[in-house]
Every structure is written in structure tokens, then in C-alpha cells.
Amino acid sequence: MTEITIEQIKQDLETAAYVERLLPPVKPPKYRSWLFEIVYTPQEIAFMERKPIKIKPTNEQIALWERTLDWMEVLEPRERMVVWKRAKRIPWKLLCRNFGVTRQRLWIMYNRALVKIQFSIKKCC
């Protein structure tokens, strides 16, 4: 089995953050309306504005997203936030303000978290 690198972990986390954006939002179930369904003519349909195509994640992408969520169990809550926000490509400067630490300290925390993930992957597999 090949060893997973930190760069692969970063790439998988970025992909998982992207997939999370594609997933539909969690909504409570709604009641169906008792009103009749409107039937449009072909001419009315032709004049309607086109809805943008919704991109749906593939099964492989969802599996990767679930796997990265399992990786987060190894980390402490603060480390999870740093890792996930970096996966979403939030700039270091904003993260430094949010966490109240210097960029170097935040970078060290981020790299330690990635090493923890790498170690947990090696350990379980």
C-alpha cells in the first residue's frame, strides 16, 4: 500500500470542502400543497427563463467527503476549524484575526493537525 502524503491530504480536504458546497441543504420536510398543479403549454415553456444547471457530486466525491469527516475525529475542535477553513481556502490573515494568533503559530497548528491526520491514516490501515 502506498503512503499518503500531506499534499494528498490537503488536496482531499479541498475536494471535500468543494463537495460540501454541492450537497443540498438540510431542510425540514414540507407539506404538499392541496392546490392543483399548473400545466404549461409548450409555448409558455419556450418563453420561460432557463434555470441554471445544478451540479451534483458523484458517489466517489461523497465517499471522499465522508472519509475526510472521519479524519476530523482525530483532531481537537480548534484544529478542525483551522483545517476545514484552510480547505475552504480562507486566507491566513482572516484566520489569524479569528483565532487571535500569529500567522506562524497558526501555520504550525495547521501542519501539526495534518501530521495527526497522516499518522491516524497510517495507524488504522
C-alpha positions as CSV (number, residue, x, y, z in Angstrom):
1,M,0.0,0.0,0.0
2,T,1.3,3.5,-0.9
3,E,1.9,6.0,1.9
4,I,-0.4,9.0,1.8
5,T,1.4,12.4,1.8
6,I,0.5,15.7,3.4
7,E,-0.1,17.2,-0.1
8,Q,-2.6,14.4,-0.8
9,I,-4.4,15.1,2.5
10,K,-4.6,18.8,1.6
11,Q,-6.0,18.0,-1.8
12,D,-8.6,15.6,-0.4
13,L,-9.6,18.2,2.2
14,E,-10.1,20.9,-0.5
15,T,-12.1,18.4,-2.6
16,A,-14.3,17.6,0.4
17,A,-14.9,21.3,1.1
18,Y,-15.9,21.7,-2.5
19,V,-18.2,18.7,-2.4
20,E,-19.8,20.0,0.8
21,R,-20.9,23.1,-1.2
22,L,-22.5,20.9,-3.8
23,L,-24.6,19.0,-1.4
24,P,-28.2,20.1,-1.0
25,P,-29.0,21.9,2.2
26,V,-30.7,20.1,5.1
27,K,-34.3,21.3,5.2
28,P,-37.3,20.0,7.2
29,P,-40.0,18.2,5.2
30,K,-42.7,20.4,3.9
31,Y,-46.4,19.7,3.4
32,R,-47.6,19.3,-0.2
33,S,-49.9,22.0,-1.4
34,W,-53.5,21.0,-2.0
35,L,-53.7,23.3,-5.0
36,F,-53.8,21.8,-8.5
37,E,-50.5,21.5,-10.4
38,I,-50.1,24.1,-13.1
39,V,-49.8,22.6,-16.6
40,Y,-47.9,24.8,-19.0
41,T,-48.2,24.8,-22.8
42,P,-45.1,24.2,-25.0
43,Q,-45.1,27.9,-26.0
44,E,-45.2,29.1,-22.3
45,I,-42.3,26.7,-21.6
46,A,-40.3,28.1,-24.5
47,F,-40.6,31.7,-23.1
48,M,-39.7,30.8,-19.6
49,E,-36.2,31.7,-18.2
50,R,-33.9,28.7,-18.1
51,K,-32.8,27.6,-14.6
52,P,-29.1,27.1,-14.0
53,I,-28.0,23.5,-14.1
54,K,-27.2,22.3,-10.5
55,I,-24.0,20.3,-10.3
56,K,-24.4,17.2,-8.2
57,P,-21.5,15.4,-6.5
58,T,-20.6,11.9,-7.7
59,N,-20.6,8.9,-5.4
60,E,-16.8,8.9,-5.3
61,Q,-16.8,12.6,-4.2
62,I,-19.3,11.9,-1.5
63,A,-17.2,8.9,-0.3
64,L,-14.2,11.1,-0.1
65,W,-16.1,13.8,1.8
66,E,-17.3,11.1,4.3
67,R,-13.7,9.8,4.7
68,T,-12.4,13.3,5.4
69,L,-15.1,13.8,8.1
70,D,-13.8,10.6,9.7
71,W,-10.3,12.1,9.7
72,M,-11.6,15.1,11.7
73,E,-12.4,12.9,14.7
74,V,-8.7,12.7,15.4
75,L,-8.4,16.5,15.8
76,E,-9.3,18.8,18.6
77,P,-12.1,21.3,17.8
78,R,-9.8,24.3,17.3
79,E,-7.6,22.2,14.9
80,R,-10.7,21.1,13.0
81,M,-11.7,24.6,12.4
82,V,-8.3,25.6,11.1
83,V,-8.0,22.6,8.8
84,W,-11.5,23.0,7.4
85,K,-11.3,26.7,6.9
86,R,-7.9,26.3,5.1
87,A,-9.6,23.6,3.0
88,K,-12.1,26.2,2.0
89,R,-9.2,28.5,1.1
90,I,-9.9,31.2,3.6
91,P,-6.9,33.5,3.7
92,W,-4.4,33.2,6.6
93,K,-4.9,36.8,7.5
94,L,-8.6,36.3,8.3
95,L,-7.8,33.1,10.2
96,C,-5.2,34.9,12.3
97,R,-7.9,37.5,13.3
98,N,-10.5,34.8,14.1
99,F,-8.1,32.7,16.2
100,G,-6.2,35.6,17.7
101,V,-2.7,34.1,17.0
102,T,0.1,35.0,14.7
103,R,0.4,33.5,11.2
104,Q,3.4,31.4,12.1
105,R,1.6,29.9,15.2
106,L,-1.5,29.2,13.1
107,W,0.6,27.6,10.4
108,I,2.3,25.3,13.0
109,M,-1.1,24.3,14.3
110,Y,-2.3,23.6,10.8
111,N,0.7,21.4,10.0
112,R,0.5,19.5,13.3
113,A,-3.1,18.8,12.5
114,L,-2.2,17.4,9.1
115,V,0.5,15.2,10.6
116,K,-2.0,13.9,13.1
117,I,-4.3,13.0,10.3
118,Q,-1.5,11.3,8.4
119,F,-0.5,9.4,11.4
120,S,-4.1,8.2,12.1
121,I,-4.4,7.1,8.5
122,K,-1.2,5.0,8.8
123,K,-2.2,3.6,12.1
124,C,-5.7,2.4,11.0
125,C,-4.6,1.0,7.6
